[in-house]
Amino acid sequence: MRPHTGWVSFRSACGVVLLLARATPAPAQEAHVGNRTGHAKAGKPLYQRYCVGCHGQDGDGNGENAAWIDPKPRDFTTPVFKCRSTPTGTLPTDADLFNAVTRGFVTTNMPPWRPLTEQNRVDLVAFIKTFSKRWQTAKPGAPLTVPPEPVLTIQGILHGRELYQRMECWKCHGPAGHGDGPSAHDLTDNKDNPIRPYDFRSGTRFMCGETNQDLYRIFMTGLDGSPMPSFADQLKPADGWDLVHFLRTLQPLQTREAAIWREWVATHGSELKPIGPEGGGR
Amino acid sequence: MVKRFLKSAAPLAMMLCAAMTAPSGGTAARTYNEAYVHYSTLIPAFARKYNLPCSACHTAWPELNAFGQAFKDRGYQLGNDRDSPIWQAPAYWPISMRTTPQIHAENTTHQPIDPAPSEKTITQTGVDLSGVDFLLLGTLYKNITFGLVPTLDADGTTGLEAAFVRFDNLGSSPWANIKVGKFELDNLLSEKRFTWLSNNGGFLYAYHYQPAGSVDNYVFGLGDNQIGAEFAGHSINSYTRYSVAVLTPDDGEPGLPSGNSVDAMVSLSQAFQMGGGLGPPRIGVFGYLGHRPTTFDSVGGAPIPGTGSGFKSFTRVGATAQVWFGNLELIPLVSHASDDAALGGSTQKPEWNTTLLEAHYVATPRLLVQGRYELLRMSKQADPATPKTFGDVDALALGVRAYPFMFSRAGMAIHAEFAMTGTTGMAPLSGDGSGVDAYDPATKIWSRSLFLGFDFAF
């Protein structure tokens, strides 16, 4: 006897459809950096392995170690990120997050995760983006274009010093860049945790990089979630570079900026007005 | 013939399996099994210092992952400008301890017993202890690292497994670091961060084998911590690594017991940005050129320490790799070894080759399933009359490690392992038994270990 092939086929088709429906996951969160595509599914076990202790199971920065960490781990649920190439208030690019994972954050507990493979790091970025629905409703801002660095001159450094006075950078970072300005002790981040301004004596690196381009980007984009604002609306590109060149003289490094600055100060130091409430920059 | 083989193997058996007289003239009750008790290095003190879970640095502790390897290469520093002890709470003390209470059974076939020439399969079983490793490692200052590992064996014997100072990032370059003292060699497959604990499983023949007939004062293990100086460097992500070490010819024994000569070790490895596995694939090569004395000045028939002469050479060269397929890690290793005829105690240079494949399936950071197969084949015996297969080894190990919890203060693993080693003619270097070679040199002796323990560190 011939079996009920029609009924069997129908049931089979239904089964296949149901199976496909079950097997087809919701659109997976991805990240794209260069020619690599990261997948949240692959990033999840990596997050459990490397990140969960500080950032927590829910990505809210309340991992079991958070109580012992200062500054506190990033809360991925907000999602507000300090180090971005995008304008203030916008989401960072995948490359921004990838660079942050790779570089780590100097003077915090976040180490550089450079030894992980690039694929691992892109997968982690994809998973980090699952903690906030904002990644599904908004796009990252347009990355800031860093203009070419102009020729370094003493005039530019001196102008940068004037800007440091006029833009009141000293109120937080201190007259000499030691992170001891009059407002330094009252600063808090977006979660009301105390936060300290950067001390330019502390080393070669900044939280969001170490090159002049990185430094330019920091005060043009601001560090969202911290009191450090964006100066993109107040500073022209040339002003920004002058400020970069001056800030480099505050670091304990043998830089070209520092060499030019020391040479000028040796002969013209008496012309300088102090930076601070009474100061005028030059 | 049996007697001849017993005679040829006797020095080795004495050296490996019984108390031996140290060149210093004192008696050092040093057996090979004792030498391997100290697996050392997982450091919850680092986890406490940096608030990172064990899994950040270990695929499954104590084996290092790529991040942990880079951390070690940097001198136990994360490189986030908080590495100097000044950043630690004054109460922080860089010490961890590790021990392994265990139940284990050892079963060894063809063991000579009284009255000769009787043989039987010996089974030894019970609850045992591993001793304690005290792991003091950290930074004295930024870019100045120290390591100190006193050990306390279960029988009360104390030792100093490691003691070194390391100057990191010389000239602000990761390519220049120098370490002086007693330390583990730069082995890609580390025996100090082994995930094997049983007598048979916790033993790499590639690192420790010495053929029958080797002279008494020739003791060497590539897995043993050695004394000397190591110049090493690495790329910023530690994907490219090298090390060059000059070492005393004493196999890590302090007091310069051998004499005036130098060993040398070179290793190179390269990892690649490939695949989506748990770590980057890596390949590496290593070579060790060693020297051991064949004669000593003596007084009253006893050798005078440090007066060794007539140094003869031995070599170990090999290649290894680390390959990831998702959560599956494969570690193959091949090596070739040869000793000078004078060290081999006969007329020919003994030579042998080893091949091993170790596999780790890291199901989660808290569950590891592992296996290893190792074979060793003699290619040339020191004594031409010795059967070619004498001393050949086949070793298999299987194990599971489960970590009930994983956080940044302490670690514990429930460890189960079965390992078996077959050695032709010789008493197995691993495992227990009577420690005496079989009467028949063609006999394959099997030594088996069954192990269940609680491996914890804090």
Chai-1 contact restraints between the chains, C-beta under 6 A:
chainA,res_idxA,chainB,res_idxB,connection_type,confidence,min_distance_angstrom,max_distance_angstrom,comment,restraint_id
A,R49,B,S55,contact,1.0,0.0,6.0,A-B,restraint_1
A,R49,B,P365,contact,1.0,0.0,6.0,A-B,restraint_2
A,Y50,B,A56,contact,1.0,0.0,6.0,A-B,restraint_3
A,G53,B,P53,contact,1.0,0.0,6.0,A-B,restraint_4
A,G53,B,S408,contact,1.0,0.0,6.0,A-B,restraint_5
A,E64,B,F407,contact,1.0,0.0,6.0,A-B,restraint_6
A,N65,B,N51,contact,1.0,0.0,6.0,A-B,restraint_7
A,N65,B,S408,contact,1.0,0.0,6.0,A-B,restraint_8
A,W68,B,N51,contact,1.0,0.0,6.0,A-B,restraint_9
A,I69,B,N51,contact,1.0,0.0,6.0,A-B,restraint_10
A,G104,B,N80,contact,1.0,0.0,6.0,A-B,restraint_11
A,V106,B,N80,contact,1.0,0.0,6.0,A-B,restraint_12
A,V106,B,D81,contact,1.0,0.0,6.0,A-B,restraint_13
A,T107,B,D81,contact,1.0,0.0,6.0,A-B,restraint_14
A,N109,B,N51,contact,1.0,0.0,6.0,A-B,restraint_15
A,P111,B,L78,contact,1.0,0.0,6.0,A-B,restraint_16
A,P111,B,N80,contact,1.0,0.0,6.0,A-B,restraint_17
A,P112,B,G79,contact,1.0,0.0,6.0,A-B,restraint_18
A,R114,B,N237,contact,1.0,0.0,6.0,A-B,restraint_19
A,P115,B,A66,contact,1.0,0.0,6.0,A-B,restraint_20
A,P115,B,F67,contact,1.0,0.0,6.0,A-B,restraint_21
A,P115,B,A70,contact,1.0,0.0,6.0,A-B,restraint_22
A,P115,B,N237,contact,1.0,0.0,6.0,A-B,restraint_23
A,P115,B,S238,contact,1.0,0.0,6.0,A-B,restraint_24
A,T117,B,Q273,contact,1.0,0.0,6.0,A-B,restraint_25
A,T117,B,P280,contact,1.0,0.0,6.0,A-B,restraint_26
A,E118,B,Q273,contact,1.0,0.0,6.0,A-B,restraint_27
A,Q119,B,G276,contact,1.0,0.0,6.0,A-B,restraint_28
A,G203,B,D81,contact,1.0,0.0,6.0,A-B,restraint_29
